[in-house]
Amino acid sequence: MMVLPALDLLTGRVVRLGVGGDFARPTAYADGPDDAVGLAGRYVVAGARRLHVVDLDAARGSGHNGPLVQRLVVEAGAEVEVAGGVRSAEDAKRWLEFGAAGVVMGTAAVRDVELLARVAATYPGRVLAALDVRDGRPAVGGWSEVEDLSVGAMLKRWQEVGLAGVIVTSVDRDGTLLGPDVRLLTEVLSATSFPVTYSGGVASLDDLRVVARAGAAGVILGRSLLEGRIRLDEAFSVS
């Protein structure tokens, strides 16, 4: 199982939002672009092969962290997958041609499956779809809205798209450190043949083992790494 450290960017800082993605209560862990690049470098030194970089400002449509994301792609020393605000073919092209290893489409993937399919066909193996789940439904627009669609129905729409994988996030568990939503992960794994990466609530090595045993291909870690609850070198030993 691949372990991906997350760097969530808000106004040039690495932050964690409040529980459930609350933009009103962010906590900063790297206070500026240089600190963010330094944090990414420490993750890579510890063994990270791929970083999950999220532009939170772009995700909610209130600006962007483009220059910082560019620095991370160039300077981090590992693969970078870019998420947050990737809502057009032009957005995906810009990041992939700049050097990102992959792009993650969330709102666009949920609301425009034809667009998702076109982008995935243009860049085979480099486009992932984000399924952010709140109260059993896909959350979009920086988690500010919920679509009236079940998890299974969404995955069925994606099944014929040439995706590199699906990233499922339990919005309800995000930032809580209460453990993974195994029921959600199991539901997603049973409904798709794509590799699945899980995010949300993971707080310990035991939680990582639970996610691995469930069959996830990867796991994204945010607060648990930033607060030292999980050591990255130990996380890589979990399979």
ChimeraX attribute file (.defattr): number of C-alpha atoms within 10 A of each C-alpha:
attribute: neighborCount
match mode: 1-to-1
recipient: residues
	/A:1	19
	/A:2	18
	/A:3	25
	/A:4	25
	/A:5	24
	/A:6	25
	/A:7	30
	/A:8	23
	/A:9	28
	/A:10	23
	/A:11	17
	/A:12	22
	/A:13	21
	/A:14	28
	/A:15	24
	/A:16	24
	/A:17	21
	/A:18	15
	/A:19	17
	/A:20	16
	/A:21	19
	/A:22	15
	/A:23	18
	/A:24	8
	/A:25	12
	/A:26	15
	/A:27	14
	/A:28	16
	/A:29	18
	/A:30	19
	/A:31	13
	/A:32	17
	/A:33	20
	/A:34	15
	/A:35	15
	/A:36	25
	/A:37	22
	/A:38	16
	/A:39	18
	/A:40	23
	/A:41	18
	/A:42	14
	/A:43	23
	/A:44	19
	/A:45	15
	/A:46	14
	/A:47	15
	/A:48	21
	/A:49	16
	/A:50	21
	/A:51	26
	/A:52	21
	/A:53	24
	/A:54	22
	/A:55	26
	/A:56	26
	/A:57	21
	/A:58	21
	/A:59	23
	/A:60	17
	/A:61	12
	/A:62	10
	/A:63	14
	/A:64	20
	/A:65	19
	/A:66	15
	/A:67	11
	/A:68	20
	/A:69	26
	/A:70	17
	/A:71	14
	/A:72	26
	/A:73	23
	/A:74	16
	/A:75	13
	/A:76	22
	/A:77	17
	/A:78	21
	/A:79	19
	/A:80	25
	/A:81	25
	/A:82	28
	/A:83	26
	/A:84	26
	/A:85	26
	/A:86	23
	/A:87	21
	/A:88	16
	/A:89	15
	/A:90	11
	/A:91	13
	/A:92	25
	/A:93	17
	/A:94	13
	/A:95	22
	/A:96	19
	/A:97	9
	/A:98	12
	/A:99	15
	/A:100	22
	/A:101	19
	/A:102	23
	/A:103	28
	/A:104	27
	/A:105	26
	/A:106	29
	/A:107	25
	/A:108	21
	/A:109	24
	/A:110	23
	/A:111	14
	/A:112	13
	/A:113	16
	/A:114	14
	/A:115	16
	/A:116	26
	/A:117	18
	/A:118	13
	/A:119	23
	/A:120	22
	/A:121	15
	/A:122	14
	/A:123	18
	/A:124	12
	/A:125	14
	/A:126	21
	/A:127	27
	/A:128	27
	/A:129	27
	/A:130	26
	/A:131	26
	/A:132	25
	/A:133	22
	/A:134	20
	/A:135	11
	/A:136	18
	/A:137	19
	/A:138	26
	/A:139	25
	/A:140	23
	/A:141	16
	/A:142	21
	/A:143	20
	/A:144	12
	/A:145	13
	/A:146	16
	/A:147	16
	/A:148	10
	/A:149	13
	/A:150	14
	/A:151	19
	/A:152	15
	/A:153	10
	/A:154	19
	/A:155	20
	/A:156	13
	/A:157	13
	/A:158	20
	/A:159	13
	/A:160	9
	/A:161	18
	/A:162	21
	/A:163	22
	/A:164	20
	/A:165	21
	/A:166	27
	/A:167	25
	/A:168	25
	/A:169	26
	/A:170	25
	/A:171	25
	/A:172	18
	/A:173	21
	/A:174	26
	/A:175	24
	/A:176	18
	/A:177	18
	/A:178	14
	/A:179	19
	/A:180	23
	/A:181	22
	/A:182	15
	/A:183	10
	/A:184	17
	/A:185	22
	/A:186	14
	/A:187	12
	/A:188	22
	/A:189	20
	/A:190	11
	/A:191	16
	/A:192	16
	/A:193	12
	/A:194	20
	/A:195	16
	/A:196	22
	/A:197	25
	/A:198	29
	/A:199	25
	/A:200	26
	/A:201	25
	/A:202	30
	/A:203	23
	/A:204	19
	/A:205	18
	/A:206	13
	/A:207	18
	/A:208	27
	/A:209	15
	/A:210	19
	/A:211	27
	/A:212	18
	/A:213	12
	/A:214	14
	/A:215	18
	/A:216	23
	/A:217	19
	/A:218	22
	/A:219	23
	/A:220	22
	/A:221	25
	/A:222	24
	/A:223	25
	/A:224	19
	/A:225	19
	/A:226	20
	/A:227	11
	/A:228	11
	/A:229	14
	/A:230	19
	/A:231	15
	/A:232	23
	/A:233	13
	/A:234	10
	/A:235	21
	/A:236	17
	/A:237	11
	/A:238	17
	/A:239	17
